[in-house]
Each structure stands twice: as C-alpha cells, then as structure tokens.
Amino acid sequence: MSPATATHKLLILEENTTLPPEAKYDHVFSFRAYEHAQSFPHDYISAEEVGKLYFKAYDMLCSRLLDPQWDKIFFYRGVSLLGCFKKEFFDKTFNWALRYEIVKRVLARYNDSEIHFNNENRPKKPAFLFDLIEKSPLKNNPHVHIVNQVHPPSVTSFPDLAPRPKKILQKMCLSLPVYSVGDLSRVKVAVFSDFGRSKSIIERVRHAGCVIFSNQAAPRTLLRALIMRAAYFQTAYQTSTPAHRQMIGDLIEQSRRHRIFRDFAVNELQLEFFLQRNLERLFNTVLPRLFFKIDGIEIFFRLSPMLRTALLDEDIDPTKNAFAQLARRRGIKTFVELHGAMGGKHGIVPLTADQILVWGRTQKKRLMSWGCPEEKIVVTGCSRYGRYQKMNTAKIRSQVARSFRLNPASKIGLLIFTPISRWHVWHEQRIKQNINEALELAAEMARQQGAQFIIKLHPFDWQNPFYSSWVKKHRMGKWIKVVGRYDSMLLAKAADFLVVYGSTYAVDGFAMDKPVILLYPDEEPIPLLEEFKPFSVFPEASSFESLRQILLRLIQGQTSQPERWKEGQVECLNMHGKDPDEIIASLLLHV
C-alpha cells in the first residue's frame, strides 16, 4: 500500500506546534501537552512499564560504560571519562527507548496509516523520531507509511521572573581561570557542594582548615567564604587549548574504532548509532570544559598537600565525578551527602565517592537494594535542617507574611508542583491538567475558607509565566502568591501545611513538623518517597475530591499528627538524636 492509498492520516508531534488551518488528520498524537491532540504517551504505556524500562536501560548502560577495558582508552590524567558521563548518556538512552516504545504502540494501534512528523525545531534536518524509525525494525513494517512533513514549532518567549544578580565581581578577578583566596597549604577539608546545603558543615570544620571549591566563578560563594574565614578555590573555564582539541579528536577516532556501543539494544531497539552520535557531541562540547577543570583540580590538589577529606553534594556531575576519582588516587577520602529524597538510582549509584551520607536507615536499606555496599553508607541525618528547626516559628511566619502581604492570622498553605517546563515524556499532559485543577481548588479554598497560598516555583520553572498568568487571569493575587527565589525552608517553616505534587520538597515540610499532603492523582514510574510510605506520614490525595476534604479538615483544624510521625522522623531522617552536623564534621576531621 502506498501513502496515497493509506486509510488514515496520523500526525505525531515531538514538540508544541501550531498546525495550519488546512492541516487535516484523522488522529493527532503528541508527546507534549498540545491542546488539539487526541492521545498522549500515558494512553499507551503504564507507569509500571516505564519504571521497568528505566531500570533495565540504566543497568545495561552502566555495565557498558563502566567496563574496565575502557579505562585504558578513554582517560585523562587518570580520570575515567566515560564514567563521568553516566547521567548524560542515560538521560538520552532512556528518552530514546521510551519514545520508541511509545511510537511503536501508536503505530500498532493506527496501522495502515500515513504517518506525519513535525520537525522538532530543526527545519533543515529530519525529525528525531523519523531518524529513530529509520534505524529500527519499524522501518520494515509494511503497514507504516512515513512522510516527513514539517510544521514549524511556535516559539514562546518567557519573561525573566527572577532577574539575575549584577555581575560586577564576575568581571574582575573572578573571571580568571584559576583563582584562590586563603592559605591552601594548611587546609584539611574541601567542600565541593552547594553552599546552602553545606553552610553548617563549613562552620563546624573551618577551625581545622577548610576550603570551598567551586567549578565556576562564584562571587557570592567567595564573599561567604571570606566572611566565614574559609579558603576559596575556583576553576572557571575560558577556552579549550590546541592540545585538548587534538586529544578530543583522537578519543573520538578511538570510539569509532572500538565501537563502544556495538550491539547495544534496549528491547529490540539498536542504539549504537544514536549513542555514538551523542558521545561525539559530548566530547566536542562538554569535554573541553572537563579537561580544563581536571587540570584545575590537579593544581588545587598540588596546592593543598595536607588535604585529607572532601564533602560533595553529588558525584554524578562530570566535574564532581572527576574530582572524586582524582581524590582517590591521592588518598583523599570523599563523602557524598545525599541532598534529597531518593527517586531513581541514576543520580546516586554506582557510587564514585568513598562513602555516601544518608538521612536515615530507610534510605540505607533502599541503597543496599540497589547494590550499594553497606560499608559505603553512613546514616547521619540531614545537616541542612538543624538550623531551621531551631528558629522561632512565629517570627519566621510574621516575616514571610509581611514579605508577601499575607495575613499571618489566616491559614497559609504552601503549594509545590513538579516543574512543568521539564521534559516529561510520559505524562506532561496530565501534569498540566492536574496542576490546573489543584490551582482551581486552591482558589476555591481561598474564596470560601479565607485560606492563603504561596506557590514556590521549582528552579526549572523560575522563568515560566504560567503561574503568574493564571493568578492574574483568575484575580487571585490577594490570596495566591507566586514565589521564585526565596529560601524554601523558611517558607516551609512559616506555612500551616504543604500540598506537594511530584516533588521531594515534601521531606522538608516533614522535617519542619508540618502536615504534608501528597497529591497523587496518577501512578508514578519511579516513586519519589518510597522509603517514607511504611510510616504513613503523608496523607495521599488520590483524587481531587479527596484533596478537597483533606484541605477542609486542615484549614478548620480538624486533623491530628499521624500515629507513626515521630518514628518516621527517626527512621527516615535520623531526627531526635545526635546532631547531623556533628556526625558529618567528625567524619571529615577524623580520617
């Protein structure tokens, strides 16, 4: 059957697009929340199937990338380069495998169709899915007739809701490629972590000699280091060198010769072509920066002969992974402090650092179930929470209410949603629908019960005008405030309750002793808060009607703390015992 005699005309959209009025299709499928589409990814694949695909793809990829045979070929200054890019490769691999599985099911349902694709923002190149099908068994399906038809995507300009700070200091000495302040020759502890997460630890260890390490020009961090009398070191990329470029060319040639991803297939989808293309893109664009930063780390270690330990907030980032590898070669012990509730394993295991510091015994058990050796896991609690737990709640509440013109005498709820600007291949359309309904319910509670709400934006949503536009359109500015850059822990401390949808922020509310409602109208492929479920500390609103009933009880003061609340805080957060700051500082200082 030729395309001219196909019985149906099917359009598959990769991106948001504006279809011309004359475009006529029997069915429109979209990966994004396109209002005129008839079906979406979640109509074809279940959350359980997505989760199984996630773990299968990750385990297969790690096995291939971390094969010791590559360490002798793809290395620089003793750093295994492929290990530095686990996350980058996995993000692509999982995305490709999931899209392929979904498209395969769409085409199976609408066979004998003429298939059209939009062009994914690349008017002079084939659509990605077109490439994917051309390199897959679907190409030989006699019932599929593909036409690469282009509809230019609509471009939306997002105003900057959170202006960047002035870069005055950036133009001064901080623009130097390697820059340090303080006496590095005497430092014993390095902190390569987000300052907000590690401030209390720095305060504990600075007397023994502490240096704050940064892989970019960070004027605020420098000022904080000076105030705290800690040393500071940065390596800020400027440009690649001819030697680095030559080495990158040689590594790409080696990758082609050795065919790292030969016969690499997820289900029946062969991914060698796509993974090799991604490797070359990473090597050409990201590797020059990584080489430069590895050079800077080597300089840092030479200037810090007494360095014994280092605290990281992750080791999946390429630079931090390289830092952990180089530290091990020099006998410097590295610790990763877990900085959030555990969702998927791809940001955590396999561990490159020597040990990982987790919040509670439940996280330890989950890590061990993922194959992390028990001796590499230390239960410490969360160092970030102690400072806020000691603050005066009434004073913080008054401060927050004043900042956002809210009435401190009325109930204040904190709304935390998963970022809608992130690429949610599986259920973006449902996410937007659920957030809209949650906002409608918040408006109802404001009008009928006098409740007030603060929407705390995820960093991925800081420049997204959706929430501000919604509040303005519904004239809810008096009761609902949209907040970008503001200390999220202070907001949790000030609120009466939290409503959380698809975010680990629920743990922050739990640590601040605030009721937290989990909005779960859908299944989750990778559960974010699995280790908290045995203690039933988070009421789960499985529908929006159940959310309405829980909110009414909270606003009217008719709820009580769950029975296993304290037990959950002990088992999940190691609370009510030894100070986490003290535990972590002792690990760093007594090696």
N, C-alpha and C positions, 0 to 999 in steps of 0.2 A: 504494500500500500504506500503510495507517495503522499507527501504532505498535502497535496491538493485534494486528495480524496479522504483525508483523515476525518473521522466522525465528530471530533471535539477539538476545541481550541483552548489550550491551557496556558496560563501565564504564571511563571514562578518568579517571585520578586526576592532579590537579595537585600535591597536597601529600600528606604522610603522613597517613593517616587510619585510624581504627578502624571497620571495617564491622560493622554489626549482624548478629547470627547469622542473622536471617531473610533477609538480602540474598543473592539468588541470581543469578549472572551466568554466561553461557557463556564469557566471556573478560574478564580484567581487565588493562588496560594502565596502567602507572604511569610518570610522569616521575621519581619518586623511588624509593629502594631499598625498596619495600614488599614484605614477605616473601610476601604472598599473591598478588602479581601474576604473570601468566603471560608477559608480554612487557614490554620496556623500549625506550627510544629507539634504542639501538645495534642492535636487531634489525631496524630499518627503514632506517637511513641509515649510510653508511660514513664513516670518518674523512676520506677524501679529499673526499667530497661536503660534509662540514661545513666543511672548510678552504676550499673554493671559495666556499661561501656566505658565509663570514666576509669574505674579501677583496672579494667583489662588494658586499656590504652596506656595508662601510666606505668603499670608494672612492666609491660613489654618495652616501653621506651627507655625506662631506667636500666633495664637489663642490657639493652643495646648500647646506650651512651656510656655506661659505667664499666663496660668490658675493659679489663686491664690492658688489652692489646692496643687500645687507642692512646694510652698514656705516653707511650714512647714516640708517637707520631704527632699528636695534637697537644703540644705542651709549650709553655713559655716560662722561663725562669723556674721550672719545677712545678708549674700550675697546670693541672689537667683542664684543658679549655672546654671540652665537651661537657664536663661536669658542671661548669659554670653556667651553662645554658639549659639546664634541665627544664626550668619553668617555661622559657621561651619556646622550646621545642614541643613541650606538652600542650601548651595553650593552642598551638596550631594543629597538632595531631588530633587532639580531642575535637576541636572545632570541625576539622575536615571529616573525621569519622562520623560525627554526629550529623552533620549536614548530609553526607552521603546516605546514611541510613534513612534519614527523613525523606530525601528526594526519591530514593528507591521505593519507599512505601507510597509516596504520592503518585509516582508513575505507575505503580502496580494497580492503584485504585482507578486511575484515569488512563488506562492503556488505549491504544488506537486513537491517540490524541496528537495534535500538532503542538509541540512544546516550544514556548517562547520564554526567553530570559531577559530580564533587564540587565544593565551593564555594570552595576556596582561602581559607579563613579569613575569609570575608566573608558571614556568614549572611543579611544583608539585601540583598545585591547579587548580580547574576548572576556566574557563574564567568567568569574571564578568557577561557578557551577558548571558552565559549559566545558571548561578545562577538565573539571573533575569527572564528568561523564565521559568525555573523550578518552580518558585514561583508565576507565573502569569497565567492568563487564556490561554495564548498561548500554554501552555504545553498540553492542551486538544484539540488543533486544529488538526483534522485528516489529514490535508494537509501538515503539517510540520513534517519533519523527521530530528532530530538533531543528528549530530555526533560531539563530542567534539574533534576535530582534532587540534593538536598543531603544529604551525610553530614558532620556536624560533625567537623573535624580534631581529633585528640588533641593536647593541649598538653603538651610535655615541659619541665620546669624543670631548667635546667643549673646546678649549684652553681658558685660562683666559685672556680676552681682557682688563680687568680692575683689575690689581693686588690689593690685599687688603693691607691696611696700616700696617706697622710693629706693633706688639702687645707688645711693650716693657712695656708700662704703665699697660697693661692688667695683666701682671704677677706680678705686685706689689700690692699695697693696693687695687686697683680696683677689684681684684678677691674676696674680702671679701663679704659675703652675704648681709650685711647691712653696708653702708658706707656713711658718711656725711661730708660736709665741710661747715663751717659758723655757725652762731648762729641761730638755728631754732626757738628758743623760742620767737623771735620777728617778724618772717615773717608773713605777712598777705595775700600774694598771692602766689599760687603754679601754675607753668606752667608745665603741663604734655603733651608735644607736640613736634613735630619735630622742632629742633632749628631753621632751616632755615625758617620755616613758622612763627615763633613767636619771632624772634630776636627783631624786632622793638617794640613789646609789652613789652618785658622784659626791654628794655631800658627806657620805659615810666614809669614802675611801680617799678623799683628796689629801688628807693629812699624810698619807703614806706615799704620795706622789701619783697623781692621776693626770692623764692626757685625754682630751676629747678629740677623736679622729673624725674627719669629715672628708667625703669624696667629692665635694663641690665647694665653691665659695659660699660660705655661710656666715654673713656678718652678724646676725642675731646670736648665733651659737658662739661666735668669737667673743662678743660682748658679755654673754653669760659666763663663758669660761673665765674672762678677766675678773668679773665680779666675784666668782667663786674661788678665785686664785688657783685655777687649774690650768695646765698647759693646753695648747691647742695646736693641731697639725691638720693641714688640708692638702689634697692633691686635686687641682682643678684643671680639667682637660682644656687644651687650647687647640692643638693641631697635631696631625699624625706626622711621623718622620718618614723619610725615604726608606730607612731600614725596616720600619714597621710595615710599610706598604709592600715591600719586597717579600717579607716573611708571610704576609697575608696571602699574597698571590701564590706562594709556594704551598701554603696549607690548603688552599682551595684546590690546587692541582693534585695534592696528595689525597684529598677527599674524593675526587673523581676517580683516581686510580684505584683506591682501596674499596670504593663503593660501600661506605659505612652502613647504608640503609638497604643493602641488597636483600630482596625478598621480604622486606618489612611490610607486613599486611595486617590490618585490623579487620577482622572478619574476612571477607574476600577482597577488600579494597587494598590494592597495592599502593604504597605511599612513597616509594623511593624517589620518584620524580619530584614530588612536592617537598619532601624533606630535604633533598639535596638543594633544591632552589632556595628553600628557607635558610639552609646552612650558609650558602654563598651570600645571601642578603645580610645575615647576621655578621658574617666575617667581614664583609665590606663596610658595614655601617656601624656596628657596635664594637667589634674587636679593636679598632684603632684606639678607642677610648679605654678599653680594658687594658690593653698593653701599656698605655700611658699611666694608668692608675696602679698597675702592678709595679711599674718602675718606681712610682711614688711610695708604694707600700714598702718596697725594698729599702729606699732611702730612709723611711721612717724607722724601720727596724734597726738599721745601722746606727741611727742617731739615738736609739733607745736601748742601750746594751743591758740595762737592768730590768727591762720589761719581763714580767712573768705571766701575767694573765690578761685576757681581753674579754669584754662583755659585748655581745652583738644582740640586736633585736631580731635578726634572721640570718640564715646563711644560704638562702635561695637566690638572692640578688647576686648577679655576676661578680661585682666588686667585693662584696662581703664573703662570697664563697671563696674567691681567690685569697682574701685576707686570711681566712681560716686555714686554707691549705698551706700558705706560706708560714703562718704562725706555727703550725705543727712541725714543719721542717726545722724550725729554730727552737723547738722545745717550749714554746709559749702555749699555755693551756687556754682554750677558747670555750666560752659558755654562750649559749643562745637562750635568752629569756623569752619565753612564749608571750606574745603580746596580744593575744585574742583567743576567743573560744575556737576550738578546732572544728573546722568544716572538713574540707578534703585534705588528703595527705600530701598533695603535690607541693605545698609550701613548707613542709616540715620534714618528711623522711624521703629518702635516707639522709641521715644526719652527716654533715661535713665537720661541724664543730665537735669538740671532745665530749661535751655534755649539754643537755637541754634542761632548762629550769622551768618546771611546770607549776601550775597554780594549785592543783590538788591531786589526790590519789586516783580520782576517776579519770583525769587526763592521762595519768601514768598508765593506767590499765588500757586505755584506748591506744596509746602509742605502742605499747607492747603487742597489742593485737595486730598492729601494722608492721611488726617486725623489728621495732627499735629495741636494742638490748637493754635489759633492766638496769645494768650498771651505768648506762649513759643518761639515765633520767634521775633528776633530783627534784623532789617536791619542796617548793619554797613558799608558795603563795604569790600574790601579785604585789610587786613593790609600788605600783602606781596608786593603789587605793588608800594606803595608810594615812597619807597627808590629808586627803579629803574627808575620811571618816572622822578625823579629829576636829574638823571645822564646825562652827556653830551653825546649825541648820537654819534657824530663824534669821540670822544675819545674812546668810547667803540668799535665802528666799527673798528677803527685802531688797537685796542688791539686784537680783535678777529681775524682779517685778518692776523695780524703778528703771532699769535699763530698757525694758521693752514696754513700758507704760501699761502694766497689768496690775490688777487689784490683788494684793497679797492675801486679802481676806477670803477670796474666792478660790475654788479648786483650780489648780494648774496641772494640765496633762502635757506630757512630752510625747510627740509623735516621731518615730524613727522608721523610715522606709528604706528598703533596698534601693540602690541608685537606679533610676530609670534611664540614665544615659549610658549605662554599661551594656555591653552586647550580650543579652540573654537570649541565646539562640532558641532555647527550648520553649520558654513561656513569657516572652516580653509582652505579648498582647494581654495575657491575664494579669501581669504585674500592673500595667497601666489601668486596667479595669478595676482591679482590687484597690489600688491607691485612690482612684476617683471615688469609689464607694466609701472608703474609710474617711475621706475628707467630707463627704456629704453627711456622714454620721457625726463627725466632729462638729460640723455646723449645726446639726440638729441639737446636739447636747449643749452647745453654746446658747442657742436661742431659747431652748426650753428649760435648761437647768442652770444657766449662768456660768457654765464651765469655760475656762480659757485654755488655749493650746499653743504650744510652741512646736513648730516643725523644724527639727535640727537636720540640716542637709548633710548628706554624705559628701566627702571631698569630690567625688566624681560628679556630683550634681551642683556644685557651687555656682556654675555659670549657666545652669538650666533655668529658664524663666517660667517653667511650667507652674510651680507652686505659687509664686508671686502673682502670676496672671490669674490663677484660679481664685486666690483670695480677693483680688481686686474685682474680678467678674462677679463674685457672689457677695460682695460688700461685707466681708468678714474681717476687715483689717483691725477692728476694735478687739476682736476675740481670738483671732488666729494670727500668730506672728511667724514669719519665715526667717530663720537664722542660718548664716553661713559659718564664718569664722568666729567661734566663741567656745570657750572651754566647755566641752561636753560633760565633764564630770561635775562642774558647777551647776549645769542645767539639771542633771540627774539629782543632785543634792537638793535643789530648790523645788523640784516637781513633787506633786502628790502621788502621781502614778505615771507609768510609761505604757505606751502602746507600740509594740515593735513588730515590724514585718520584714522578715528575711534579713536580719542584722544581728551580729554578735553583741550589739550595744545592750542587749537585754542583761548581760552579765554585769555591766556597770551599775544598772539600776538595782540588781540583786545585791551587789556589794554595798550599795548605799542604803539598804534596808527599805527599798521602795517596791510597792506592788508592780509587777510587770505582766502585761497581757501579751501573749504571743498570738499574732494574727496569722493563722494558717488555713486560709481558705483552699489552698492547693496542697498536693503532695510535694515533697522535696526530694530531688535526686540525690543530694548529698546533705544529710541532716547537719545543721549548724550546731545544735545544742544537745546532741545525743547523750553526753555524759551527765546532763542535769535532769533528764527525764525520770530516772528512778525515784527522785525525791519530790516530784510533783510541785515544784516551787513556782512554776509559771502557769497560770491558768491559760488554757488554749482555747481561743475562739475559733471554732471550726467553721463558723458561718457568721455572716454579718448580723444576723439576729441574735446569736449568742454573744457577739461583741457588744451589742446594744444593752443586753441585760447585765453583763459584767460591768460596763461603764456606769450604768444607772446605780448599781449597788455601791461602786467605788465613790461616786460623786455624792451619794446620800449617806455615806459612812456605814454601810451595812455589811462590810467584809471583815474578815479576820485573817491573821497570818497563817499560811499553810502549816500543817502539823509538823512536817519534816524540814522546815525552813532553816533552823539552826544547824541541824545535821547536814543539810545540803551545803551550807556555807563552810562547814568544817571539811567535808569530803571533797568538795569541788574547788574551794578557794583557800583551804588551809587557814581559815579565819579562827579567831578566838584562841590563838596560841602564840607561838614565838613570832616576833616581828619579821616579815619577809625581807625588809631592808637589812636587818641584822644577819639573817641567814646568808643572803647573797653576798654581802660585804665580807663575811667570814670566808666564804669560798674563794673570793677574789684575792684576799690578803694572806691566806694561809695555804699556799700551794708548795 
